[in-house]
Every structure is written in structure tokens, then in C-alpha cells.
Amino acid sequence: MSISEVACTYASLILHDDGIPITAEKILALVNAAGVKVEAYWPGLFAKLLQKMSVDDLIMNVGSGGGGAPVMASAPAAGGGAAAAAAAAPPPEEKKEEPKEESDDDMGFSLFD
């Protein structure tokens, strides 16, 4: 991540935390007050993104994968009707094997030796 991205991210979080609407001008004002030089397009990009998405949703979904959406979006263009039918089928459930407990006898020692 570049310094410009980090500065705009922090400025957006500050604005959100204070309950102030996030706009490009307000992001730029905070970044300039911090003395950080950013490319002119970054505040506008962040403002446009945060008009469409909630900051709370972005924060709560930090650890989620989200990698499947682009693949699904391109599948119908490449595969036609067969890809849509394949996408509708539920994924098979994987059986998880529980680890077998080992006894102390198997290891050749016990707790009280």
C-alpha cells in the first residue's frame, strides 16, 4: 500500500468515526492538515467507494475471503448455460476426520514415569 492510500484510509476512518460525511474535499483537508502529499485522484476514489459501501461493512468483513465473486462473474461469459447450471449445484460437503487420540502407552512414556 502506498503512503497516499494509507493517508486516505486513515482520513476516511477519522471522518467516519466523527460521523462526518466522507467527501473528497474533507479527505483532502485532513490529509493536507497531516502534511502528507497525495496524488490528486486518491481522495476522489475513496469518496466514491465509501458512497457506495458502508465503512462499517468494510471493517466487519476484513477477514472474509470474497475471492469467489470475480470468478462467478466471468463464468457465464465463458461457459454459457452449462456454467449457470454448475453454479446452481451446491458444493459437496467435505468430511472432516477427527484426529485419533494417542495414548501414553503408544509413545512409550506416561505422565507419572
Backbone as ProteinMPNN parsed JSONL, in Angstrom:
{"seq_chain_A": "MSISEVACTYASLILHDDGIPITAEKILALVNAAGVKVEAYWPGLFAKLLQKMSVDDLIMNVGSGGGGAPVMASAPAAGGGAAAAAAAAPPPEEKKEEPKEESDDDMGFSLFD", "coords_chain_A": {"N_chain_A": [[0.838, -1.162, 0.0], [0.511, 2.218, -0.78], [1.769, 5.376, 0.528], [-0.066, 7.369, 0.048], [-2.485, 5.951, -0.187], [-2.733, 4.891, 2.395], [-2.874, 7.245, 3.914], [-5.286, 8.357, 2.96], [-7.028, 6.338, 3.727], [-6.841, 6.418, 6.561], [-7.779, 9.045, 6.946], [-10.407, 8.761, 6.008], [-11.396, 6.946, 7.883], [-11.228, 8.516, 10.19], [-13.066, 10.562, 9.598], [-15.399, 8.999, 9.401], [-15.555, 7.994, 12.026], [-16.067, 10.308, 13.45], [-18.567, 10.857, 12.541], [-18.938, 12.39, 10.291], [-19.875, 13.203, 6.986], [-18.275, 11.495, 4.323], [-16.293, 12.946, 2.03], [-14.469, 13.863, -0.954], [-13.229, 16.35, -0.664], [-13.122, 16.7, 2.114], [-11.55, 14.542, 2.889], [-9.167, 15.24, 1.6], [-8.638, 17.641, 2.94], [-8.061, 16.728, 5.559], [-5.819, 15.116, 5.04], [-4.022, 16.997, 4.03], [-3.783, 18.608, 6.305], [-2.386, 16.894, 7.887], [-0.009, 16.973, 6.677], [0.743, 15.359, 4.559], [1.607, 14.439, 1.305], [-0.431, 13.641, -1.348], [-1.481, 11.907, -4.318], [-3.693, 13.475, -6.617], [-5.953, 12.022, -7.349], [-6.594, 10.086, -5.416], [-8.177, 10.9, -3.032], [-10.71, 11.326, -4.251], [-11.305, 8.776, -5.296], [-11.536, 7.251, -2.941], [-13.702, 8.577, -1.736], [-15.766, 8.076, -3.594], [-15.939, 5.275, -3.437], [-16.715, 4.953, -0.766], [-19.184, 6.102, -0.769], [-20.757, 4.239, -1.928], [-20.38, 1.935, -0.431], [-20.647, 0.843, 2.932], [-18.677, 1.972, 5.637], [-18.644, 0.584, 8.001], [-19.421, -1.994, 7.152], [-17.209, -2.634, 5.576], [-15.208, -2.714, 7.497], [-16.096, -4.78, 9.159], [-15.893, -6.964, 7.471], [-13.238, -7.565, 7.001], [-11.621, -9.87, 7.28], [-12.885, -11.712, 5.669], [-13.046, -13.846, 2.801], [-13.998, -13.406, -0.036], [-13.077, -13.863, -2.589], [-14.393, -15.331, -4.532], [-16.283, -14.003, -6.121], [-15.348, -12.565, -8.536], [-14.69, -14.75, -10.184], [-17.117, -16.056, -10.567], [-18.48, -14.099, -11.904], [-17.235, -14.004, -14.364], [-17.651, -16.536, -15.334], [-20.228, -17.13, -16.647], [-19.896, -15.806, -19.092], [-17.862, -17.219, -20.298], [-18.679, -19.915, -20.206], [-21.379, -20.202, -20.799], [-24.673, -21.608, -20.697], [-24.132, -23.989, -19.348], [-22.355, -23.334, -17.342], [-23.943, -21.811, -15.648], [-25.73, -23.742, -14.708], [-23.953, -25.377, -13.346], [-23.119, -23.644, -11.381], [-25.384, -23.437, -9.84], [-25.605, -25.841, -8.504], [-25.154, -27.232, -5.277], [-22.132, -27.071, -3.331], [-20.165, -30.003, -2.682], [-20.171, -31.582, 0.515], [-17.433, -31.653, 2.671], [-15.951, -34.276, 4.438], [-14.794, -34.186, 7.646], [-12.158, -35.633, 9.272], [-11.854, -36.679, 12.537], [-9.132, -36.124, 14.675], [-7.247, -38.885, 15.809], [-7.031, -39.898, 19.117], [-4.065, -40.245, 20.89], [-2.672, -42.619, 23.025], [-0.755, -42.658, 26.09], [0.637, -45.005, 26.27], [1.246, -45.721, 23.7], [3.3, -43.992, 23.066], [5.386, -44.636, 24.65], [5.878, -43.595, 27.132], [4.617, -42.261, 30.22], [2.646, -39.968, 32.158], [3.414, -40.162, 34.807], [5.941, -41.319, 34.991]], "CA_chain_A": [[0.0, 0.0, 0.0], [1.31, 3.444, -0.843], [1.517, 6.349, 1.584], [-1.302, 8.068, -0.312], [-3.616, 5.087, 0.159], [-2.825, 4.806, 3.848], [-3.334, 8.537, 4.408], [-6.719, 8.482, 2.644], [-7.735, 5.366, 4.559], [-6.943, 6.967, 7.91], [-8.655, 10.216, 6.896], [-11.773, 8.259, 5.875], [-11.782, 6.366, 9.171], [-11.428, 9.624, 11.126], [-14.341, 11.182, 9.248], [-16.474, 8.066, 9.768], [-15.612, 7.91, 13.472], [-16.679, 11.54, 13.936], [-19.913, 10.97, 11.994], [-18.923, 13.407, 9.24], [-19.964, 12.595, 5.652], [-16.961, 11.343, 3.696], [-16.198, 13.531, 0.694], [-13.084, 14.022, -1.41], [-12.696, 17.592, -0.113], [-12.833, 16.503, 3.533], [-10.389, 13.644, 2.96], [-8.008, 16.043, 1.199], [-8.354, 18.599, 4.006], [-7.395, 16.004, 6.643], [-4.502, 14.676, 4.581], [-3.177, 18.192, 3.975], [-3.528, 19.019, 7.684], [-1.377, 15.976, 8.419], [1.256, 17.245, 5.997], [1.06, 14.254, 3.653], [1.345, 14.718, -0.11], [-1.095, 12.522, -2.027], [-1.882, 12.156, -5.698], [-4.994, 14.15, -6.614], [-7.076, 11.115, -7.599], [-6.891, 9.193, -4.293], [-9.352, 11.27, -2.22], [-11.928, 11.107, -5.027], [-11.579, 7.332, -5.358], [-12.027, 6.808, -1.637], [-15.03, 9.145, -1.524], [-16.722, 7.346, -4.433], [-16.104, 3.94, -2.865], [-17.429, 4.987, 0.505], [-20.575, 6.481, -1.011], [-21.446, 3.021, -2.339], [-20.218, 0.895, 0.578], [-20.591, 1.313, 4.304], [-17.39, 1.766, 6.3], [-18.857, -0.485, 8.981], [-19.384, -3.265, 6.431], [-15.827, -2.898, 5.173], [-14.44, -3.07, 8.691], [-16.542, -6.079, 9.665], [-15.573, -8.016, 6.514], [-11.82, -7.524, 6.688], [-11.066, -11.206, 7.173], [-13.622, -12.6, 4.77], [-12.339, -14.09, 1.542], [-14.535, -12.594, -1.11], [-12.39, -14.114, -3.842], [-15.22, -16.085, -5.464], [-17.155, -13.181, -6.954], [-14.882, -12.344, -9.901], [-14.727, -15.98, -10.954], [-18.502, -16.313, -10.929], [-18.903, -13.079, -12.863], [-16.688, -14.303, -15.68], [-18.026, -17.881, -15.758], [-21.277, -17.196, -17.658], [-19.406, -15.344, -20.386], [-17.014, -18.243, -20.887], [-19.273, -21.24, -20.272], [-22.767, -20.208, -21.255], [-25.695, -22.196, -19.837], [-23.583, -25.055, -18.523], [-21.744, -22.73, -16.159], [-25.023, -21.404, -14.757], [-26.224, -24.953, -14.066], [-22.924, -25.83, -12.41], [-23.087, -22.719, -10.264], [-26.574, -23.652, -9.027], [-25.431, -27.055, -7.715], [-24.47, -26.959, -4.021], [-20.83, -27.719, -3.244], [-20.193, -31.22, -1.86], [-19.66, -31.397, 1.867], [-16.213, -32.403, 2.959], [-15.986, -34.95, 5.728], [-13.597, -33.916, 8.44], [-11.801, -36.737, 10.151], [-11.4, -36.229, 13.838], [-7.828, -36.718, 14.973], [-7.295, -40.017, 16.718], [-6.282, -39.624, 20.337], [-2.979, -41.194, 21.145], [-2.499, -42.891, 24.454], [0.633, -42.583, 26.539], [1.269, -46.304, 26.042], [1.759, -45.748, 22.326], [4.51, -43.184, 22.973], [6.445, -45.237, 25.436], [6.038, -42.961, 28.44], [3.364, -41.803, 30.818], [2.778, -38.735, 32.913], [3.982, -40.39, 36.13], [7.19, -42.105, 34.937]], "C_chain_A": [[0.894, 1.24, 0.0], [0.935, 4.373, 0.314], [0.212, 7.097, 1.31], [-2.532, 7.254, 0.076], [-3.826, 5.024, 1.664], [-3.36, 6.117, 4.424], [-4.828, 8.729, 4.14], [-7.563, 7.509, 3.454], [-7.931, 5.909, 5.965], [-7.863, 8.181, 7.947], [-10.116, 9.784, 6.806], [-12.266, 7.667, 7.195], [-12.033, 7.452, 10.213], [-12.78, 10.29, 10.859], [-15.515, 10.296, 9.673], [-16.656, 8.028, 11.284], [-16.282, 9.145, 14.069], [-18.093, 11.751, 13.405], [-20.044, 12.033, 10.92], [-19.041, 12.703, 7.891], [-18.597, 12.605, 4.956], [-17.027, 11.865, 2.262], [-14.732, 13.686, 0.34], [-12.451, 15.267, -0.786], [-12.305, 17.424, 1.357], [-11.648, 15.564, 3.729], [-9.118, 14.44, 2.644], [-7.639, 17.044, 2.288], [-7.623, 17.923, 5.171], [-5.973, 15.588, 6.256], [-3.54, 15.863, 4.528], [-2.832, 18.697, 5.369], [-2.459, 18.139, 8.328], [-0.022, 16.19, 7.748], [1.698, 16.138, 5.056], [0.709, 14.671, 2.23], [0.736, 13.474, -0.738], [-1.393, 12.914, -3.463], [-3.335, 12.633, -5.686], [-6.169, 13.189, -6.769], [-7.456, 10.262, -6.397], [-8.089, 9.632, -3.462], [-10.674, 11.048, -2.953], [-12.302, 9.637, -5.116], [-12.142, 6.817, -4.043], [-13.436, 7.324, -1.388], [-16.084, 8.407, -2.343], [-16.982, 5.949, -3.877], [-16.988, 3.986, -1.63], [-18.831, 5.575, 0.388], [-21.398, 5.236, -1.329], [-21.42, 1.935, -1.263], [-20.127, 1.529, 1.958], [-19.216, 1.013, 4.897], [-17.519, 0.641, 7.324], [-18.809, -1.861, 8.32], [-17.963, -3.625, 6.019], [-14.985, -3.335, 6.368], [-14.814, -4.465, 9.179], [-16.156, -7.229, 8.741], [-14.107, -8.037, 6.124], [-11.267, -8.918, 6.462], [-11.785, -12.126, 6.216], [-12.914, -12.69, 3.432], [-12.801, -13.208, 0.415], [-13.898, -12.846, -2.459], [-13.244, -14.806, -4.888], [-16.019, -15.237, -6.429], [-16.604, -12.938, -8.356], [-14.921, -13.608, -10.765], [-16.138, -16.26, -11.431], [-18.979, -15.311, -11.98], [-18.398, -13.393, -14.262], [-17.134, -15.673, -16.199], [-19.146, -17.908, -16.795], [-20.804, -16.737, -19.037], [-18.598, -16.439, -21.079], [-17.762, -19.549, -21.113], [-20.702, -21.291, -20.75], [-23.695, -20.831, -20.242], [-25.152, -23.281, -18.927], [-22.968, -24.49, -17.252], [-22.808, -22.291, -15.165], [-25.594, -22.613, -14.025], [-25.232, -25.471, -13.035], [-22.873, -24.925, -11.194], [-24.273, -22.946, -9.33], [-26.438, -24.885, -8.14], [-24.689, -26.726, -6.427], [-23.114, -27.677, -3.979], [-20.909, -28.958, -2.358], [-19.587, -30.949, -0.484], [-18.424, -32.267, 2.065], [-16.337, -33.019, 4.347], [-14.669, -34.688, 6.443], [-13.35, -35.1, 9.352], [-11.31, -36.165, 11.466], [-10.061, -36.891, 14.138], [-7.966, -37.805, 16.036], [-6.45, -39.69, 17.946], [-5.237, -40.703, 20.546], [-2.868, -41.402, 22.649], [-1.018, -42.8, 24.798], [1.371, -43.892, 26.292], [1.882, -46.353, 24.643], [3.074, -44.98, 22.205], [5.652, -43.716, 23.807], [6.708, -44.539, 26.755], [4.672, -42.563, 28.946], [3.657, -40.566, 31.651], [3.527, -38.954, 34.21], [5.242, -41.24, 36.094], [8.339, -41.333, 35.523]], "O_chain_A": [[1.906, 1.292, 0.699], [-0.079, 4.178, 0.985], [-0.528, 7.42, 2.239], [-3.503, 7.797, 0.604], [-4.956, 5.095, 2.149], [-4.203, 6.102, 5.32], [-5.554, 9.213, 5.009], [-8.693, 7.827, 3.825], [-9.036, 5.873, 6.505], [-8.648, 8.331, 8.883], [-10.975, 10.378, 7.459], [-13.419, 7.866, 7.577], [-12.945, 7.328, 11.031], [-13.543, 10.549, 11.789], [-16.499, 10.779, 10.234], [-17.786, 8.03, 11.773], [-16.984, 9.047, 15.075], [-18.753, 12.722, 13.778], [-21.143, 12.526, 10.665], [-18.369, 11.695, 7.671], [-17.868, 13.596, 5.001], [-17.714, 11.307, 1.406], [-13.861, 13.648, 1.21], [-11.276, 15.248, -0.421], [-11.278, 17.944, 1.793], [-10.835, 15.767, 4.631], [-8.114, 14.319, 3.346], [-6.456, 17.276, 2.537], [-6.669, 18.485, 5.71], [-5.045, 15.699, 7.057], [-2.382, 15.748, 4.931], [-1.717, 19.165, 5.601], [-1.72, 18.586, 9.205], [0.991, 15.653, 8.197], [2.889, 15.991, 4.782], [-0.376, 15.199, 1.987], [1.311, 12.388, -0.67], [-1.538, 14.093, -3.785], [-4.114, 12.226, -4.824], [-7.281, 13.517, -6.356], [-8.574, 9.747, -6.366], [-8.962, 8.806, -3.199], [-11.655, 10.626, -2.341], [-13.479, 9.286, -5.024], [-13.102, 6.046, -4.025], [-14.281, 6.587, -0.881], [-17.177, 8.138, -1.844], [-18.125, 5.494, -3.852], [-17.893, 3.168, -1.467], [-19.591, 5.547, 1.356], [-22.592, 5.184, -1.036], [-22.33, 1.109, -1.19], [-19.588, 2.624, 2.117], [-18.66, -0.065, 4.686], [-16.6, -0.161, 7.489], [-18.219, -2.792, 8.87], [-17.561, -4.786, 6.103], [-14.145, -4.228, 6.25], [-13.943, -5.243, 9.568], [-16.097, -8.373, 9.191], [-13.765, -8.482, 5.028], [-10.502, -9.121, 5.519], [-11.317, -13.24, 5.977], [-12.268, -11.742, 2.985], [-12.055, -12.342, -0.042], [-14.16, -12.099, -3.401], [-12.841, -14.861, -6.05], [-16.403, -15.734, -7.488], [-17.359, -13.098, -9.315], [-15.165, -13.52, -11.968], [-16.338, -16.659, -12.578], [-19.791, -15.648, -12.842], [-19.067, -13.078, -15.246], [-17.006, -15.943, -17.393], [-19.03, -18.656, -17.765], [-21.282, -17.248, -20.05], [-18.646, -16.571, -22.302], [-17.514, -20.231, -22.108], [-21.189, -22.373, -21.081], [-23.531, -20.613, -19.042], [-25.673, -23.472, -17.828], [-23.056, -25.113, -16.193], [-22.596, -22.39, -13.956], [-25.91, -22.519, -12.84], [-25.627, -25.949, -11.971], [-22.61, -25.393, -10.087], [-24.169, -22.668, -8.135], [-27.105, -24.963, -7.109], [-23.688, -26.011, -6.468], [-22.972, -28.768, -4.53], [-21.652, -28.961, -1.377], [-18.626, -30.191, -0.344], [-18.382, -33.437, 1.683], [-16.769, -32.369, 5.299], [-13.586, -34.937, 5.913], [-14.229, -35.515, 10.108], [-10.458, -35.278, 11.496], [-9.88, -38.081, 13.883], [-8.697, -37.661, 17.016], [-5.302, -39.26, 17.829], [-5.496, -41.897, 20.397], [-2.962, -40.457, 23.432], [-0.152, -42.857, 23.926], [2.59, -43.897, 26.124], [2.929, -46.969, 24.443], [3.883, -45.286, 21.33], [6.787, -43.262, 23.661], [7.68, -44.866, 27.435], [3.697, -42.531, 28.196], [4.815, -40.18, 31.814], [4.209, -38.046, 34.685], [5.583, -41.842, 37.112], [9.463, -41.833, 35.563]]}, "name": "protein", "num_of_chains": 1, "seq": "MSISEVACTYASLILHDDGIPITAEKILALVNAAGVKVEAYWPGLFAKLLQKMSVDDLIMNVGSGGGGAPVMASAPAAGGGAAAAAAAAPPPEEKKEEPKEESDDDMGFSLFD"}
